[in-house]
Every structure is written in structure tokens, then in C-alpha cells.
Amino acid sequence: MKRTVYFDNAKAILIYFVVLGHLLSGYLLENEYVDTFYLVIYLFHMPAFILIAGHFSRRIKRIADLTKIAKTLLLPYIIFQLIYSLYYKNIFGDNVKIEFLEPRYALWFLLSMIMWKIMLLAFGSHRSMVFVSVAISLLAGYMSEVNEWLSLSRTFFFFPFFLLGYYLDRENFVKMKNKWNVRVASILAVAVVLIVYLYGDIHWQEWFFGRVPYEDIHYGILQLNVLSRLFIYGLMMVSTYIFLTLVPKGNRWYTTIGGKTLCVYLLHLFIVRAFKETQIFEWIEDTGNYVVLFGVAFMIVYVLSRNWVWRITAPLITVNKK
């Protein structure tokens, strides 16, 4: 298996679902199929993205590693936090403040990535630390101080996926692609969709985001908050396994997009926010032609993954233009 191709395929598909999920968020509570698809997307797209990010991460060993983190994650976070704040406030009149301690929209991922890489210093010594990270996340949900400030809540919530990816070796991913796993994953995929459709509720979304403590989530899934988070972890783990098993391992027409996902991730919300002010957005809302959103998401990903966009954006995200 060409493993780099496999991961590029996975990231290309995941970034598409990230964009699609943000588009669908404008139409929730209007259609049960939209709600179901939205919830299913959120079961795996960020957990899988974060798991892959963890797989390619290494422990900090020298000052140069910290310098790289500051250059590739912290600096882009500061730049885009400022740009997004000005964009939403001055162009659309949204009530946003220019601040850097609470990430704006999707930028939480950059801040959490910084923390995850630093946390490897304490958690990167033994595989059993994955279970410790789950336990810490379950307990952190009870702390009101662990919220959107510095993306602390999401950092703890998604850290088990990052740590799991860190400990998985390439052979683990190869084994996922055997025929038995593919068959099992296909059956489980149908089961997960049915479970979400029959028993899911769009109010579950706050449990999927992991951005606030238990006390700020006003819709419970199970009787105890800690059990609700464990239940969501179980669904996310199964859904992530399904996705990683079913991802194609050979070259596809979209494979090259996988190398430009950071560019798409950082830029797509500019377009999504503008799209919500268009007549097309209103037309979809009035007519219920939600299938159009699949095409809109594709166009956004396609345009933002072009080489000319990459070259223009590269200085802002401090990467090589090639």
C-alpha cells in the first residue's frame, strides 16, 4: 500500500466533509435527513483528522521543534484569528471581538494542535496513556474552567484521538485494509447511520463538539454526563475505524488535495460565511434542495486546493510554496 497516498486520500475526503458540515450547519432542524447526515459527519471527520495528525507527530526533543511549532501553528493562528475577526465584524457586522485567547471558529484546531504536541512530553511514553487521556477528559468535563478559553475543553476532549494516532504504527493502518475489516466496516457503517437516524437528536451536536463543560450542555444523552461522553467516544471510535478502513489506498483524482488541506481548512470559512448571505442559500432553505450543498462544498474544496491559491496563501501559513 502506498501509505502516503492513503493518508492523502483520507485527508482530502475529510476536508470535504469539514466544509460540507459547516455548510449543513445553516440548515439544521429543518430536515431529518440533513440532521442525520450532519451528525454522522461529526462522528468521524475531526476524530479521524486528529488521529492522522497525531500519527505524524513526534515528541519535542529540542528548541528547534518548539520553533517549528511556533512558526507552523502559533503564527498562522494569530494571523487568521485577526483576519477572521476583522472579516466577520467589518464585512458582515457580526458581534465579534478581536481577541486571541478564545479561538475564532475552526481555528481552535491550531491552538489545540500546539497543546497536543506539548502534551506528548507527558503522555508520549507509553500506550496506556491513551486510557489516562480518556479518564482526564471525562473528569475535565466537570470543570467549568475548562471551556472555550484557549480551546481547553476541545483539547482535552479530542486528545485521546491524537494520542491514539501517535501510538499507531503504519502496520496498524495496513491491517485495516484487509478484506475482513472492509466487510465489517461496511456493515458497521450501515448500523451507525441507522442508529443515528432512528435514535439520534440534533441536540447531540454539543456532545460531538466537546467545546464546553457538562454544565453548559443542556441536552443529555444518558443519565450521567460522564456516560454520555463515553457513549459519544464509543460512537466516534467506531466511526473513525469505519472511515479509515474504507478510505481508498490507491491514487485517485482527489489525492493531491490531501496535501493542501491546511490551506482549505483555514480559508473555507471566508467563503462559507459569505455564502450564507447569498440568494442561493435562501433558495436552498426555501426549496429544500439540500443536495446542492454537496456541489457547493466540492467547488469550495476544489478552488481552495488549486496551486495558485496555495502559492498565495503559503506565506500566511508559513509553509513551503512548492
N, C-alpha and C positions, 0 to 999 in steps of 0.2 A: 504494500500500500504506500503510495506517495503521501506521506504524512502531512507535509506542508500543504499539499493540495486539499487534503481532507479538512484541515483546520481553516483554510481559506474559504472552502465551501461552507463550512459551519458558520463562520463569521459573516459571510455575505448573506446567508439566509437569515441569520439572527438580526442583522442591522435592518433588513427589510421589515421584519416583524416589529422591531423597535419603532420604526417610522409609522407603520400601519397601526400599531397600538395607540400612538399619540393622535393619529387621525380619528380613530374609532372613539377615543375618549370624549369627543364632542357630540356623540350620538347615543350615549348610554341612557338606559331606562326608556328607550323608545321602541326597541325591538329585541325580543328574547334571543334571537339568533346572534345579533350583534353583541349582546351582553355575554352570551356563552363563548363566542369566539374571542372576545376581549379577555375574559378570564383565563381561557386556555392559553392564549399567548403569554400572559403574565405568569403562568405557572412555570415556564421554562426559558423565556428569552433572556432575562437578566441572570438567572441562576447559571445557565449554560455559558453565557458570555463571561461571567465572573469566574467560573470554573476553568475556562480556557485561559483567561488572564492569569490565574493562579498557576496553571501548568507551565506557563512560560516565564514565571517569576523566579528570581533567585534571591537568596538571603543577602542582606547588606554586609559587605566584608571590609570595605574601605571607604574613604572620604569621597572618592570618585563616584561611587554608587549613589551616595546622597546628592552629589552634584547633578547626576543624571536624572534623578527623581525630581529635583527642583526644576530642571530645565524642561523635561518632557511632560510633567504633570502639574506642578505647582504654578509655573509661569503661564501655561495655557489656561489654567483655572482662573487666575487673576485677570488675564486679558479678556476672556469670554464672559466672566462674571460682570465685568464693567460694561462690555459691549451689549450684552443681553439686557442689562438693567436700563441702559440708555435707550435701547431699541424699543423695548416694551413700554417704557414711560413716555418717551418723546414722540414716537410714531403712533402708538395706539392709546396713549393716555392711561395705561394701566397703573394701578396704585402700587408701585414698587419703589423700594428704597435702594440706594447704592450702598451695599454692604458686602463684606467678604466672609463673614462668619457663618452665614446661612446660605448654602449653595442655591443658585437660581436654576430651577427646573432640572434638566438632565445633568447638570454639572456636578451633582453630588457624587457621580461615579469617579470623577478625577480626584476629588478630595478623599473619598474612601479608598481609592487605589493607593494613595500615598500612605494612609494609615495601615492598610493591609500589609504593604511591603515592610513597614517598620515593625508591625506586629509579628512578622516572621522571626524576628530576633528572639522572641519568647516562645513562639508556637511552632517554629520550624525544625524542632529537634527530634520529634517522634510522632508517628502516625496517630497515636492515641489522643493527641492534642485536638484532633478533629472533634472528638466527643466532648472534650473540655470546652471547645469553642461553642458547641451547641448548648451546653449547660449554661455558659456565661450569657449567651443570647437570651435564653429563656428567663434568666434572672434579671437581665438588663431591662426587659420589658416592664418590670415593676418599678423602675426608677424614672421618676418624672423628669430628672435632669438629663436623661438620655433621650434626646429628641432630635429635631432637625438642626440644632446648633452644631456646627462642624460636621454635620451628617453622621452624628454619633450613632443614632438608632439604626440607620441603614448599614453603617459599618459593622456593627455587631450582628445584625440580622443576616447579612449576606456573607459574613466572614467564613462560616463553615464550608460554603461552596468554593471560595477562593482557596482555602486550606486543603480541601479535598483534591482540587485540581493540582495543587502544588505537590501532593504526595503521589498522585497517579503517574505512572511512567507510560511511555509510548506503547508498550506491550498491552497495557490495560485497554487502550483505545483500539488496538488491533483486534483484540479478542471480542470487543463489542460488535465487530462487523461479521462475525461468523453467522452461518445460516440459522442456527438455533436462536441466537439472540435477536436476529432480524424478525423471525416469526413471532417470538414472544413480544417484542416491542410493538409489532403491528397490532397484535391482539390487545395489548395494554393501551395503545393509543385510542382505539375504539372505546375501551372501557372508561378511560379518563374523560373523554368527551361526553359520553353518556352520563357519567356521574355528575359532571359539571352542569350539563343541560337539565338533568332531572332534579338535582338537589342543590345546585349552586345558586347563589344570590349575588347580584352585582355589588351588594354592600360588602362582600368578602374582599373587595379590592384593597381596602386599607390593611388587611392582614397580609396581602401579597406585597405591598409596598415596603412594609417594615420601617416606615419613616417616623412613627410616633409611638410613645409608650402605650401600654394596655389601657390605661385610664382615659386616653383620648380616643379610643376606638369604641364607638357606641353600638356596635353590632357584633354580638358574639356568635361563634360557630358551635363550640361545645361549651359545656357548663363552666369549665375553668379556662381562664385566659391562656395559661401555660399549655393546656391541652390543645387549644385552638391553634397556637403557634406550632406545636408539634405536628398536628394534623396537616397544616399547610406545608411544613417541612417535608412530610412524607409524600404529599402530592407533588411537590416541586422536585424531589429527588427522583421519583418515578418518571415524571415528565421529562426531566433532563436526560435521564438514561434513554428514554424513548427517542428523544431528538438526536442525541449523539450516536445512537445505533443506526438510525435511519438516514443520516447525512450521507450523501454520495461520496465515494472515496476517489473517484476519477475526475479528470478535468471536465469542467462544464463551462458554458458560455459566461457564467457569472463568477467564475473562480477568482478572477483578478480583482473583483470588488472587495474580496476579503482582505486585501492588503491596504485598503483605503477606508476602513470602517470608522477610524477615529475622525477623519475629515467629515464623513457623512453624519456621524453622531453629533459633532459639535455644531454643524451648520443647519441641520434639518429643521430645528425648531424655529428658525427665522422664517422658513417657508410655511411651516405648519401654522404658525401664528397669523401670517398674512392670509393664508388660505381660508381661515375661519371668518375673514371679513369679506369674502367674495360671494357673488351670487351663486356660484357653483355649490358652495357649502350650504346655502339656504335652499337651493333646488334639491339637493340630496335629502335634506331634512324634510322638505315638504312632500317629496315624491317617494321617499323610502328606497331609492336606488343606491343602497349602500355598497353594492358591488363595485361602483365607480371608484370607491376609495382604494380598492386593490390596485387599480391602474394609476391613481394619483401617487400612491406610495411607491410604486415601481418607477414612475417618472422622477420623483424626488431623489431616490437612491441612484438611479441611472445618471442623472445630471451631476449630482454632487460627487460621484465617483469618477468623473472624467478627469483625464490627466491635467487639463488646463486649470480646473478648479483646484486640484491637488497642488499644482505648482504655485498658484496664487496664495493658497491658504498655508502652505508649508511653513513660511516664516512665523506665522501666528501660533502654530502648534509645535514649533521648534523641532521639525524633523527634516530629514534629507529630502530634497525635492525630487530625487530620482525614484 
